[in-house]
Amino acid sequence: MILDGDKWKVEDMPDMTGETVVVTGANSGLGFEAAKGFTRKNAEVVMACRDTERAQDAKEDIETEIDDARLEVIQLDLASLESVDEFVEEFKQEHSRLDVLCNNAGVMAIPYSETEDGFEKQIGVNHLGHFALTAGLIDTLQETENSRIILQSSGLHRNADLEVENLMQERSYDKWRQYANSKLANVLFSYELDRRLEDDTSALACHPGYADTHLQIVGPEKEGSRAKKIGAKITNKIVAQSASMGALPMMYAATSEDVESGDFIGPAGIMQMRGYPEKQESSEASHDRDLAERLWERSEELTGKEFNL
């Protein structure tokens, strides 16, 4: 048994032969490392990515490293509800089971922009896109024994000031506050799923600490700020842990026998920014049941998706 605080690694994952895993944003960063880890343990991994060309390159990289890799790329743009529906339809045409859904993809601290459906992009991609995706796949998850839904959050969820009535931050947009809001939404969604699920499907949330990925670079790129981009790269090199370490909480949540539905997993090191995965406590706001219920109802209204749980 792997206990909290022990150095849990990819090698500690159980064999996943016969299991199917979906990882959103699997072409780079945490998603790529998780897809590689699941593949190494013999799972069939569906790489759900917006940019299929980059995803195919990532798929080939994993296939070069791992013999008999079972990988598939299906296009998914979480900024488009139409794309989410198309992904769900294509996935169900090819697969009758889904053991793990890793809602991992996201955007961070970008200038104000909107999704195809008119949602502010951070809440639209990080929360509403994954809400709609999970709703579309929930029947397949429930039909698969001991399936798990993983929501990738962030330690910055503790900085949130989430108002369901002002979900798009239309009155006063702050890119970092909205990122925190979207990450709190991930945890609230996970906990509300846990409360509503009555079968053996589990819902867990996790965060990677401070991991070196391209996520920190996108915001400065969209701003056109060369100085901020250079600063982000330097900070990543000095402070951040590797993407492979940052992906461990997600893989731990997805496979460990020592976790339960409703758990929150993150790195065990200093300030929860780096280290091996352990169970942790999320923010007080994340346990606000009224807030979670109101967010759920608003998310159903905005996406037009219902779970019927």
SULDA-V233920 format. One line per field, one symbol per residue. ss: DSSP state (a for helix, b for strand, c for the rest). phi: phi as a letter, one per 30 degrees, with the letter a starting at -180 (. if undefined). psi: psi as a letter, one per 40 degrees, with the letter a starting at -180 (. if undefined). A space follows every 10 residues. Layout:
ss->???
phi->???
psi->???
This chain:
ss->ccccccccca aacccccccb bbbbccccaa aaaaaaaaaa cccbbbbbbc caaaaaaaaa aaaaaccccb bbbbbccccc aaaaaaaaaa aaaacccccb bbbccccccc cccbcccccb aaaaaaaaaa aaaaaaaaaa aacccccbbb bbccaaaaac cccaaacccc ccccaaaaaa aaaaaaaaaa aaaaaacccc cbbbbbcccc bcccaaaaaa aaaccaaaaa aaaaaaaaac bcaaaacaaa aaaaaccccc cccbbbbcca aaccccbbbc ccccaaacaa aaaaaaaaaa aaacccccc
phi->.ccejdddbe dddddceicc bcbdiddahd ddddeddddd ciddccccbd cddddddded dddddbdhdc bbcbdbcddb dddedddedd dddcbcbbdb ccdcdabbhc eeabdecide ddddddcddd ddddddcddd dddcdhdbcc cdcaededcd bdcddbddhd dadbddddde ddddeededd ddeedddccc dcbbcbbcic cdbdedcdee dddicddddd dddddeddcd dddddddded ddddbddccb ejdbcaddde hhcajddadb cddeddcddd dddddedddd dddicbchd
psi->hhiheighid eeiihfheih hhhifeeibd dddddddddd eeihhhhhid gddddddddd dddddhifhg ihhhhhheeh dddddddddd dddeheihdh hhgdiiihfi ihiiideeih ddddddcddd ddddddeddd ddehhfiihh hhaidedeei ghhdefdefd dhhhdddddd dddddddddd ddddddheae hihiiiieah igiededddd ddefhddddd dddddddddi iiddddeddd dddddieeii heihhiieah efdiaiiihi haiddeehdd dddddddddd ddeehidf.
